[in-house]
Structures are given as structure tokens and as C-alpha cells.
Amino acid sequence: MTEPDFLRSTRASYDAVAAEYAKIFHHELAGKPLDRAMFAAFAELVRAGGGPVADIGSGPGRVTEHLHGLGLEVFGVDLSPEMVALARRTHPGLRFEVGSMLALDLPDGGLGGLVANYSIIHLPEDRLPGAFAEFHRVLAPGGHLLVAFQVGDERKHLTERFGRRIDLEFHRRRPDHVADLLVKAGFAMTAQLVREPMEGSTEPTQQACLLARRPA
């Protein structure tokens, strides 16, 4: 099967900026208490049911590390080999693999939880149902899902970041729309958080975090 162009360009773009991205965003969660609260709620829910957690779009591994610190058995999956190599060097005690959220190399029903933290933002609209179907497939009945993304209706194309040439599409989305797609994929919604941009941050828009579960 031919790989879609957007996957190739997304992979190449993050390969190009991996080192700079990791330096800039390494301590990002320290200044975001509401984001940490949603991760804490997710971790508590997953611990109650058990099972491993996949951090899909794990990048340099900062969220994977944070979830590990919350007591979860967690591993990271990322499209970019450079990001995965960097995450393995930075967090040698954790597992990271190269993979795509559209075709996860994971067994059916094997996960207690799945996180997609700002990783669906590079998916075209018509690819969202397929990704959410994959999330549903790999989660065990009763498993929990956390999805975070920027709020809006815009599509943005970047050709440069951190002084490097890239070819990257960003999609902002409405929480109700994403929640509706999750329900159509078989999930039950647990919670929705929409927060304002953090003061002093580079965030230009509201940020959304959705919690859902695969019904038991």
C-alpha cells in the first residue's frame, strides 16, 4: 500500500526538528497545571482498571515520562525515527517504537489506556475516523483514551520551524466535533476540558483535552 503524502512530510518534518523541539518543550508541562490534572485523572482511571498505556505521537518522550511518574506502565509510539531515537537516549528506562496511529502494530484489546497528546493535529479530516477506529481496536473494553488538540477551524501550513525547512500541516478542531467522531467510533465520553491559552505562552488559541472510554 502506498504511504500517504502527509505521513511522509510529517515524518520528515519532525525528523528535521527533533533536537530543537525536545529542548524547547522539555519542561512544558511544568507550567500547565490543568493539563497535568487531566493526565492525573486519566492515570487514576487507568490504574483502577489496569493494563499498559500507549502514548501515540510521543515525540521526545516528555509525556511518556510524566505518565510513568504517575505509576503507569507506559510506552511511546511516534512516526519520526529521529524523535524515537532521541526519546530512547533521553529516557533509557522506557520503551519507544516507530509507528503510525493509522496502523498500530498492537494487538486487539491489549491496552488499558491510550494518549494522543497533540498528535491528531496533523491528520486530515478524512483520516480521523480511521485513527479513532484504531484507538478503539487496541483498547481493552473499559480502557481509557485521552486526546488533546488546539481549538479552532483553521488549517495551517508551516514551511519553517526552528530555522529548519519543513512541510507540516496543522489542523485546529472543535471539541464537540471530535467528541462526536469518538462516539461514532464506539467510545463513551467521560469529560471535556477547554482552557484558555496560558499567560506568557506561545499558545494562540484555546486548548482542548477530551477523556473517553471504550465501554466494557
N, C-alpha and C positions, 0 to 999 in steps of 0.2 A: 504494500500500500504506500502511495506517495505521501510524504510528510507535508502537511500544510505549510504555506509560506510563513504564516505568523509564528509558528513554532520555531522555525529556523531563525527568523530575525530576532525573536525574543531570546532564544538561547545565545546567539552571537552577541547580542547587546549586553546581556548580563555577564557573559564571559569577559567582555571588554572592560567592564567597570567593577568587577568583583572586589578587588583590593580597596578601591576608593570607597565603594558602597559600605563595605564592612567597617572601615574606620569611622565614617560619618554617623552610621546608625547603630554602632555597637551598644551605646548606653541609652538608646532612645526610650525604652520602657521606664527608665528611672523617673522620667518627668511626666508620666501618663498614668495617674492613679486609677482612672476609670477603666482604662484598657487592662490594667493589672487586675482590677476587680472582676472583670469578665473572665479573664483567664483563671482566676481563683475559683469562681463559681463553676466554670467548666471542669476544672480539676476535681473539685469536690463531687460533682455529679459522676464523673468517670470512675473515681476511686470507689464510689458506692457500688458500681456495677462490675468493676474490674475490666481487665483487658488492656492490650497495648494501644498506644496513640500514634498516629502518623501526622507529622507536621508537613503539609503539602505546600511546596513553594518555600522551603525552609531557608533559602539563601545562605548567609554565613553562619546560621545556627543560633542566633540570639534568642529566638522564641523557643526553639527546641531545648536550649539550656534552661530557660526560665521554667518551662513545663517540667523538666526533670527536677528542678529545685522544688517544685510543688508536689513531688512524690509520685510522678507518673513514669511509667515505662514507655519512653517515647523515642521515636527515631524520625529523621528528616528525609524528605524526598524533594529534589529540585531538578529542574530542566537543565540547568547550567552545570557542566562538568567543572568549570573553574570555581563556582560557588561551592560545590560539593567538596572539592579538594581543599579549599580554604577552611570550610567548616570542620573537616576531619583534622586538619592541623590545629585549629583553634580549640576544638573540643574532642580530644583523642579518646575520651571515655564513652562517647556517644556514637551512634550509628547514623550514617548518611549515605543515601543512594541517589543515583541519577535516574530520573523517571519523569513521565508526563501524567498530569491529572486526568487526561483524556483516556489513558490506557494504563492503569496502575498495575504493576506486577505484584499483586497481592491477592490472596485467596478470598473467596466469598465469605463474608461474615466473620472475618478474623480480627476486627478492631473493636476496641471499647470506645474509642474516640478518634476524631479527625479534626484538624485545624487547617483552615485555608486563610491565612492572615495576609490580606492584600495580595493574594495570588490570582484571584479570579479577575483582577482588573485588566489583565492582558488578553482575556478571552473575548473574541467577537460574540455578539449577542446570540447567534445561532448555535454556538458551541456550549452555552451554559447548560441546557438540558442534558447534554451528554456527560458533562463533568459531574453534575449533580446525581445523575444515574450511577456513575462510577462511585461516588461517595456513598450512596445508598447501598450499593453492592458490597463494598468492602467492610461496611459497619455491621456489627452483630445486631440482632434485634435488641432494642433497648440502648444501643450505642448513641453517643452524643456528637454533635457537629457544631463547630464554631467557625463562622465566616465573617471577615472584616473587609471593608472597602470604603472608598470615598463616595460621598453622596452627590448626586447631580445627574444631568442628562447629556453631558458633553463627552465627546471623543477627542483625545489629544494625541498628537504625533510628535515625538521628540527625535531629533537627529543628532543631538549633542548632549552629553552629561558628564560632569567632572572632567571636562576637557577632552573627552573621547567621542569619536563618531559612533552613533548608534542608530538603530531603526526600530523604534519601540512605540507601540500603540497603548494608550491608557483609556479605559472606559470607566466613567463615573456612572453610578446606578442608584435607583430609588429603592429604599429598603422594602417597601410594600411589594414592589415588582419582584425582587429577589426572593422574598418570603413566599410569594405566590408560586414561583418556579420550584422552590423547595417542596412545597406542599404537593405540587403536581408530580414531583419525583418520588413521593411517598413518605416525606418527613412530616412530623408534627412540630409546630413552632413552640419554643419554650420561652424566649424573651427576645426583645429588640431594644438596643441602646443606640440612640443618635446623640452625639455630643458635638459641641461647637469646637472650632479649631482652638488648639492650645495657645495661650498667650505666649508670644515670643518664639513660636514655632514657624516653620515654613508651610504649614498646612493652609491651603487656600479655601477649603470647603469644610462642611460638616463631615463627620466620620461616623460610619455605621458598624455595629457589631451585632450579629444575629446568632442566637443559640437555638438549635433544633435537635430533634432526636428521631431515630428510626424506631417506630413503635414496636413494642415487644410482641 
